[in-house]
């Protein structure tokens, strides 16, 4: 049986999701709902085997190991702390990652 992790979402990541949803919904509410469903399902999938996701390219600049789950064009950035997966950001893949938010 696979190990089960608790998944926590930071307030910053929640705001990221709300902002992206609102941006998509302005032009296409159905697409926004579908995107939100996909993101929620993919985040929930991190309850089992979050290490399947690659380490972020920016990791060499950080003291903590962060991973990402890609839902093109967006990526969900998280870290694993013992038995908890902590979602720290959900950003557009073309956007530069603010490394300061990851260090806190």
ChimeraX attribute file (.defattr): number of C-alpha atoms within 10 A of each C-alpha:
attribute: neighborCount
match mode: 1-to-1
recipient: residues
	/A:1	4
	/A:2	7
	/A:3	9
	/A:4	13
	/A:5	20
	/A:6	15
	/A:7	20
	/A:8	15
	/A:9	14
	/A:10	14
	/A:11	12
	/A:12	14
	/A:13	20
	/A:14	14
	/A:15	13
	/A:16	18
	/A:17	20
	/A:18	13
	/A:19	14
	/A:20	17
	/A:21	19
	/A:22	15
	/A:23	13
	/A:24	16
	/A:25	15
	/A:26	9
	/A:27	10
	/A:28	12
	/A:29	14
	/A:30	11
	/A:31	13
	/A:32	18
	/A:33	15
	/A:34	12
	/A:35	19
	/A:36	17
	/A:37	12
	/A:38	13
	/A:39	20
	/A:40	12
	/A:41	11
	/A:42	15
	/A:43	19
	/A:44	14
	/A:45	13
	/A:46	23
	/A:47	17
	/A:48	16
	/A:49	12
	/A:50	22
	/A:51	12
	/A:52	11
	/A:53	15
	/A:54	12
	/A:55	17
	/A:56	15
	/A:57	10
	/A:58	12
	/A:59	13
	/A:60	11
	/A:61	9
	/A:62	12
	/A:63	9
	/A:64	13
	/A:65	16
	/A:66	22
	/A:67	23
	/A:68	22
	/A:69	21
	/A:70	18
	/A:71	15
	/A:72	8
	/A:73	10
	/A:74	18
	/A:75	19
	/A:76	22
	/A:77	22
	/A:78	29
	/A:79	19
	/A:80	19
	/A:81	12
	/A:82	8
	/A:83	12
	/A:84	16
	/A:85	20
	/A:86	20
	/A:87	24
	/A:88	22
	/A:89	24
	/A:90	25
	/A:91	20
	/A:92	17
	/A:93	14
	/A:94	9
	/A:95	9
	/A:96	8
	/A:97	14
	/A:98	9
	/A:99	12
	/A:100	8
	/A:101	10
	/A:102	17
	/A:103	9
	/A:104	6
